[in-house]
């Protein structure tokens, strides 16, 4: 599986307690178009990372993205990291010194052949994510993507739309792909309906498992998944490119509650970005875990343990709660995930389609 590391800002080693950063690009003209750069352009203390992981990390590196690809633009659960009101060790120091790699979950699609980009989930960090994604269009100076696909109506997945409105960019006719209940939610509630009446966005209604053809080589299929659907239904997406395909499910309750077999769905694609909000649930000691069900990473690893190595290699865990220990790149839990043959999502990693 060929993967590409795109590093547009500072490369951070994921650690709550010992935050070491790479050398920044502060002297670079802020108006210059950001391009992916080689990992070797940055200083990394190799003693901080497992040598095998670092070798693999370097092998991912490239200087530019030239083929149709998916790009990880954010990995964190809706409320971010640090999370409001958090006094735990995992948030220590992050209010004073934010980690720019901790942005709310989002996936970008770069259609290199047609010079277009698409965003999956409109997170509260959408401004930074949109800038990064549109700069990957090699022959365009557009500041807006060519379409946004929403998964559901939880705060980390649609509230970035506010930046398209009158108070911010005042966008014009940005295509917004939504399921029927999500469409009704936006039409029936302010301030979201203002985006529609002012034609900041144009709604395109999706249908479960009905393909959307973005080009002759790129198809997007919404797939209903069980989740806490207070305001809208929830979908994941199967995204198919010229040569490969991916499954994106940032939010789901438990795999057993789905009317589909996740193992079968993984076999259909080349990459699978799967909900990993909590490692085991024990890190959340002040909330009723039954009110926020997600597949724990330990449950997913147990479910997928008998998969052959090539199938495990497809799986990248994503959508981490601020308490999830795998955010810490050097944690024992991170090592366990890697040792079992799975991947942990990192910002700015691209996957060729």
RAQUI-V876152 format. One line per field, one symbol per residue. ss: DSSP state (A for helix, B for strand, O for the rest). psi: psi as a letter, one per 20 degrees, with the letter a starting at -180 (. if undefined). A space follows every 50 residues. Layout:
ss->???
psi->???
This chain:
ss->OOBBBOOOOOOBOOOOOOOOBOOOOOOOOOOOOOOOOOAAAOOOOAAAOO AAAAAAAAAABOOOOOOOBBBBBBOBOOOOOOOOOOOOAAAOOOOOOOOO OOOBOBBBBBBOOOOBBBBBOOOOOAAAAAAAAAOOOOOOOOOOOOOBBO OOOOAAAAAAAAAAOOOOOOOOOBBBBBOAAAAAAAAAOOOAAAAAAOOO BBBBBOOOOOBBBOOOOOBBBBBBBOOOOOOOOBBBBBBBOOOOBBBBBO OOOOAAAOOOOAAAAAAOOOBBBBBOOOOOOOOOOOOOAAAOOOOOAAAA AAAOOOOOAAAAOOBBBBOBOOOOAAAOOOOAAAAAAAAOOOBBOOOOBB BBO
psi->ppqppoohcppqpophhnoprrprlhippiiqppqqrqhiiqppoiiiqp hhhhghghhhqriroiqpqqpoiqiqrgjaoqqpjpjrhiipihhhnqoi inqqpqpqponhhjlqqqpopnrikhghhgggghiiohkqkqiqrjqppq halqhiiiiihhiiahidhlrolppopqrghgghghhipqjhhhhghikh qppopqppjpqpohaiipqpoqopqprnmhhrrpqrppppahhrrqponh pqeqhiiqjqohhghhhirhqooqplgqgihiinjjqohiimpqoqghgg hghjhjqrhhghihpoqrmpqiipiihohjqhhggggghjjrqppqqjpq op.
